[in-house]
Amino acid sequence: MLREKACRILPHGISWGFFFFGLRRLKLSFASQSNRSSRRKRPRTMQVMLLVLLLPSPSAAAQNAPPPAPTPSFTEVTDETGRKVRIPESVQRIVSLAPSLTETIYALGAEDRLVGDTDFCDFPAAARNKPKVGGAVNPSLEEIVALRPDLVLVTKSINRRETVSALERLGIPAYATDPHTVADVLSSTARLGEILRIPGAGRALALELRRRLDDLRLRLSASSPRRVLFVVWTAPLISVGQKTFIADAIRDAGGVSVVDAGEDWPQVNLEEVVKLRPEFLVFASAHSENAEREFSALAEKPGWRDLDAVRNHRLAVISEAVNRPAPRLVAAIEELARQLHPEAFSEDRGGAKENPPPVKSGPPPENRDLMEAQHETYYPSLWRCPCAR
């Protein structure tokens, strides 16, 4: 039966003996192939074992692997307007949207992180070479984004809320300052040092500025305050309110503003100013070469010739730094104090009494366009109101 079943599955024409003979040869063939295969596999097996021995263990490989890139860490801070701002722990790329903030960054020694600023950031001179993003009121968002900043610094007095909101939508943190007094300027400087992770530099700078103000206060302790009119603009006549850092700077310089207004940049009636009888007119300007000519022109204007300060030739021109809430503000205060109270500084010249300060004035006519552009930057709310156009 078995032979019959086997015959049924064998092809026709192949005998049973041939089947067994072929099966034996097939078995021997498989055996020889297996032996050759085992002989070929032995060297490979040894190679694999040697490779395993030479390869580091998984733990060693993990130790020798390069560390993963650190994930940027952030911290939440409250800026000077009360906004919560999420900024990187390490700020390496800064864009400044105000001249005062640019000056502060340089004063803190962090200028290497400043990758961009505004068209009006002109101090120190190196700031003029930084990439520009336009004006403070309407900066170019495209230019800011292209600079890839970690942080944008703004100030409430000249930058618009719309700019900050646009930066927030783009995922770019914006930290705002808002100083209203000289003390605020100093504390804001120290705070920026903390934000930029250089708190030592911020504290040291603020302490040095405070020391200079304390020395000045001691020097002026025996002098009566001078009544001054700080002139922001002449047509119309615009001055400063009592709650501005400029009015506070005037007080530190041994003066007091005759304008008692709650708004920051009040328009003043010239006839009322004549009644208030200021002892000094104070202007801020970077140009004073043509002081006598400018003063003569001012004295010829109706109303101005009636001011005691004009009749008595008392006009003080100080650095435009007084317009910027930055560390240089203290130097402008010292400069104004010397002009308001020369008697307090007489010992600086061997005890000889100084003459009244020389007559100075604002920028010459050829610089009017520049001053108007600066006026738009420093006082944007004024520039947009009808009285300032």
ABEGO torsion letter per residue (X at the ends): XAAAAAAAABBBGBBAAAAAAAAAAAAAAAAAAAAAAAAAAAAAAAAAAAAAAABBBAAAAAAABBBBBBBBBBBBBBBAAGBBBBBBABBABBBBABAAAAAAAAAAGAAAABABBBAABAOBAAAAABBBAEBAABBBAAAAAAAGBABBBBBAAABBAAAAAAAAAAGBBBBBBBBABAAAAAAAAAAAAAAAGBAAAAAAAAAAAAAAAAAAAAAAAABBBBBBBBBABAOBBBBBBAABAAAAAAAAAGBBBABBBABABBBBBAAAAAAAGBABBBBBBABAAAAAAAAAAAAABBGAAABAAAAAGBBBBBBAAAABBBAAAAAAAAAAAAAABAAAAAAAAGGBBBBBBBBBBBBBAAAAAAAAAAAAAABAAAAABAAAX
